[in-house]
Amino acid sequence: MQAEQSDYVPNRAMPGLGRPGTESLLAEAERMELLYKPDFDEATRRWRAFWAGELLDRPPAVITVRREDAPQRPAIPQIVGLDGDFTAPLDMFEAWAETIYFAGEALPCFVPSFGPSQFAGFVGGEIITSEESGDTSWIEPCVDDWADFLPIKLDPQNRYWRLMLNFYQVIGERAAGKFLPAIPDSQPHVDLLAALRGTQQFLIDMIDQPEMLDVAVRQATEIFPVVFDALWEAADIDRFGWTSDWSAVGFPGRGCITSSDFSAMVSPTMFRRWILPALEYMWEFLDYNFYHLDGPDALVHLPDLLAAPKLHGIQWVPGEGNAPQHTWVDIFHQIQAAGKSVEVWGDVEAIKWVHPQLKPNLVWYLVQDVASPAEADELLDWLTDNS
């Protein structure tokens, strides 16, 4: 997929924010304090070293733990804002954040979401939720014939898109001086099309009408920079200089985790025809990126991912019923040998077990089940002493 297929031309005048004239903004952001993260500037220095493939004193470690004597408050659910109420989830988030010790490189950030297939909703799909389904959503298949449905485009009057834009405006106003607006789950390209068509029928389309899908995938992918920039500007994220997403990684500018859960169902040939070019288009637009590699069936695509020059790192998810994520050291070694970073998660003992086996400049840790702020600080000291 070539850049000239879209009118959007990403600015590469400087690393980081990706816009000329924003270096002073970024420097100011790194001196900024957030209400829920007083040591924000220290955390961002480690994230910036990580993205440069360097090590200050230890890898970034994301740890969130309830403060001593703070009340127990729930985090916000995954699906929020679909009813047009933006205040309630933000109130809930802040009530939770004020009880949390954001240790290490954990950044307090609000992630709005209408569900994993929300991009399909932005282009005409109906987002469905129900009390029985729990905290998730899906798209009711609506494409009977691609020839009738194309082109895939972002309708400025689409109700889900208008809701999300309005949500981001409210988030940007509310976040100032307190937390970061985060990028929503972004799955355009093949995953968007499979949601609109239905998975089984879309797999058949890959065999029966591949040329039609060449067009559809290109059009679906090209809405990504349009959506990203519009949401970025709606929340005025340039004021912060930093953002995150559901993965909890810190991005010093335009960044997000990319993915294709659908890739687990296709061959390497199909991956190279439709999914990899779409991902490369997204990585070219972004200043910083990670890839969410989900499940053993998707491991067949790892060589193609490792050969992609624009991909920075991989979040490997082994899936339920398989060995714990931190034990897949051979996969981490393959990724790091290609010069790319990995995300590793587990409890304190898991991190201490895997850390000596990895290159410390090419890893960040998501630490789970930490009992207290003191235990969080002890692990950070251990990582410093052992890196």
N, C-alpha and C positions, 0 to 999 in steps of 0.2 A: 504494500500500500504506500503510495508515494505522497509526499507532502503537498504536491501541487493539486491533489484531488480536493483540497479544501481551500477556501479563501483565507483561512486562518494561517498566519505565519508566526510561530513562536519567536519571541525576542530572546536572543542569546547574548546580549550585550555584556552581561555580567553573571557570575554564578549567584545562586541564592534566590532572590526574588524574581530574577529573570526580566527585570524592567530597568531601563536606564534611569539614573537619578534617584535610586532608592537605597543607595549604600548608607547614607546618613540615617534613613529611617530604620534600617536593620540594626545599625549600631545603637540607636536609641532604644530599640526593642530589647536588645540584649542587656541594657542597663535597667530595664523596666522591672518593677516588682508587681506581682499579681497577689491579690488578697489571699488566695488559697495556695500560693506558691511563692513565699518570700525569697527563696533562693533560686528564683527563676534564671537569673543570669549565670549562676554556676552550672545549672543543669544544661543550659543551651551551649555553653562552652564544650561540654563533653559530647553533646549531640553533633556539634559542628565538627569536632575532631573525628567522630565516627564516620560522618559522611565523606571526610577527606581520606579515610582509610588509615587514620593515625590514632595513637593512644596517648592520652594525657597521663592519667595515673591508673585508670581502670576502665573497663567497658561501661557503657550506659546500662543502668539497671532500673527498671520501672517497678516500683513497689508502692501499693496503696494499702494502708492499714488504718483502722479506726484509732483515733487519738485516745489517750488514757482518760477515763472517766467521761468520754463523750457518749451520747445516747446512740442506740442502734437505729439507723435510718436506712431505708431501702434505696438502691440506685434506681434510676429511671428505667422503665421498660424499653424494649427495642423500638416498638411502634409508637410514635408520639406525633401529635400535630395534625393528624388526618381530619380531626373534627374541627380544625380551625382554632383550637384553644392552644396558644403558644405560651401563655403565662404559667399555667399549671405545671407543665413539665420543667420549665426553667426554675420555678419555685422549688419543685421537688429536687432538682439537681443541686441547687445551691444549699438546700437544707442538708443534703447528703455531703456535699463538698466541705462544709464547715466542720464536719466531724472527722474528716480524713486527713491523715498525715501523708502528703505526697512526697515520698522519700526518693532519694536518688534523682533519676531523670524522669520521674512521673510528672506529667503535665496535666493540670486540671483543664479538661476540654469537654465541651458539650457537642455530642454527635446526634444531629437530627436524623430521623430515618422513617420512611414509609415502608420499609421492608427491602429485602435483597433484590427484588425486581422493580424497584421504583423507576428506573430509567425507562422500562417498558411502559409504565404508567404515563411518563412524560410525553410519549409519542402516540398515545391513543389506547393503550390497554386499560382495563378496569382492575384496580387494585382491590382485592377481596380480603376481608378479615372476618373472623368469627370468634365468639367466646370459646367454642369447642376447640379451635385450632391452637389456642394459646397465644403467646406473644410473637406472632409471625404474620406474614401476608403472602399472597400469591396473585398471579394474573390469570384471569379467565381467558383461555385461548380465543382469539378473535379473527385470525387470518384464515380465510378459506382458499384464497388464491393470491399469491404474491403479486401477480400482474395487476390486480385490482387494488391492492393495499399500498404498493410503492407509489411515491418515494417515502422513505422513513425520514421524518423531519420533526423538529421541535416546534410545536404550535404555541406562539406566545400567549394564547388564550386558554391553553389546556389547564383544567382546574387543578390538577396535581402540581403542575409546574408553577402556577400562580401561588398556590399554597406554600410550596417550598421556597420560592423567592421571598414571599412575605415573612416566612419563618426566619430566614437568614437575616433579613433587615432587623427583626426584633432581637435575634441572638446577638448581632453585632452591637446593638445599642446596650444590651444588658451585660455583655461580656467585658466592656471596657474597664480595665484596672482590676479585674477579678479572675477571669479565666479565658481560654482560647476558643473561638469558633472552630469546629472541626469539619473536615470534608466528609460527606456522606458516602455510604457504600456505593461503589461505582462499577457496575457491570454492564457496559454497553456491548456492542459487537454481537457475537454468536449467542451469548447468554440472553441478551435482550430479545433476539429473534426467536429463540426456542421458547421463551415465555409467551410470546405473542401467538406462536403457531401451535404450541404443544410439543413436548419433547419427542414423542414417538414419531409424529408426522414430520418434524423437522429433520430427524435422522433419515427418514425416507427421502426428503427433499435433497439431502446431500448427495444421494445417489441419482435421483431422477432429474433434478434441475440445478446442477452445480453452477451454471453460468448465471442464473437468476440470483443465486445466493452470493455470487461474487459482487453483484450490485448492491444487494440488501445489506451485506456485512459492511461494505464501504460506507454506505449511507448511515448505518447505525453507529459506526465508530466515529464518524465525523461530527456527531452531536456532542461528543465528550468535551472537547475544548470549549464549546459554546456554553454548555452547562457549567463547567468548572469556572470559567471566567465570570459568568453572570452571578454565581453564588459567592465567589470571592469578592466581587465588587459590592454585592448587596450587603454583606457583613463588614465590608471595608477591612479585610484581613491585612491589608498593607500596614495598618496602624500597629499591628502586633508583630509582623515580620515572621511569625511562626504559626504553624498549625499542626494538627494531628488527624487521626481518623480512628475507626474502631480498633485498629491494630495496636494503638497506644504509642507508636513510634513518633518521634518528634521530627518535623520537617522544617528546615530553615528557609521556607519559601514554598513555591508551588510543588506539592508532593502528595502522594496518596499510595495506598496499597492497591495493586491491580490484581485481577483474578479472572478465571474462567472455570467455574465448577463443571461446566459442560465438557471440558476437555478430557475428563476421565472416561468419556464414552466414545472417543474418536481415535482413529489411528494416527500415527505420526505424520502420514501423508496429508490427512485432512487437517491436522493441527498446523502444518506448515502452509497449507493453502489459505486457510481462513482465520485461524486464531492468532498465530504468531505475528503475521503482518499487522493485525489490528492492535495487538499489544505493543509492537514496535512503534506504531503511530502514536499511541498514548505515551510511551516512554520518551519519545522525541519531544512531545509537548511539555512534559513535566521536567522540573529541575531535579527532583528526587523521587525515587520510586522503589517499591518492594513488590514481590509477586507472591501471592497466596497459592501455594501448591498443595492441593487438597486430596489426600488419599493415595493408597498404593497404586491404584489403577492409573493415576496421573503421572507416576514416576517415569513412565516411558518417554515423557516429554522433557525430562531433566536435561539431557544432552543439548537439545535445541535451545533451552533457556540459558544454559551456561555459556553457550556460544554467542549469545546476544550481547553486543557491546554496550548497549544503553541501559541494560538491567543492572541495578545496584545490588540487590540482595533478594533472598528467598525466605519466606516463612513456610516451613514444612509442617504439614498437619497430617499425622499418620492415620487418624480416624479411630472411631470407637472399636474396641476389641483387639487393637494392636498394641505393641510395646509402647511404653510411655515415650513422649516426644523427645525428652532429653537423652534417651538411650540410643538414638539413631546416629551415632557418631560417624559411621562410615558415610552417611549422606552429608553430614556437616563437612566432613573432610573433602568430599568431592566439590561441594559448593565453594569452600574457601580456597581450594587448589586452583579454581578458575578465577580467583581474585574477587569473588563476590562475598557479601556478608550474609550472616544467618541470624535468625531470631531463635532463641532457645528459651523454653519455659519449664518451670517445675518449682518444687518447694526449696527451702534453703539447702537441705542435704543434696538434692538433685543438682543444684547449681554448683555446689562445692565439688561434687563428683565429676561433672563434665568439664568444668572450667579449665583444669590443667591439660585437657586433651585438645583444646582449641586455640587458634590464633586470637589473642585478646583484642587486636585492632579490627577484627572482622566479625564481631559478634555483639549482640545486645541481648539482655536478659529481661524476661517478664517473670517476676518472682511471685509465686502464689503461696497462699496459706501461711502468711507471716503473722505471728501471734501478737506482736507489740511493736511500737516504734523503736524500742531498744533493740529488739531482734533485727529490725531492718537496718539500723545503724551499724550493728555488729557485722552484718553481712557485707555492707559497703566497705567497712574497714578491712574485712578479710579479703575482698576482691582487690583492694588497693595493695595489700601486702603480698598478694599472690599473682599479680599481673606483671 
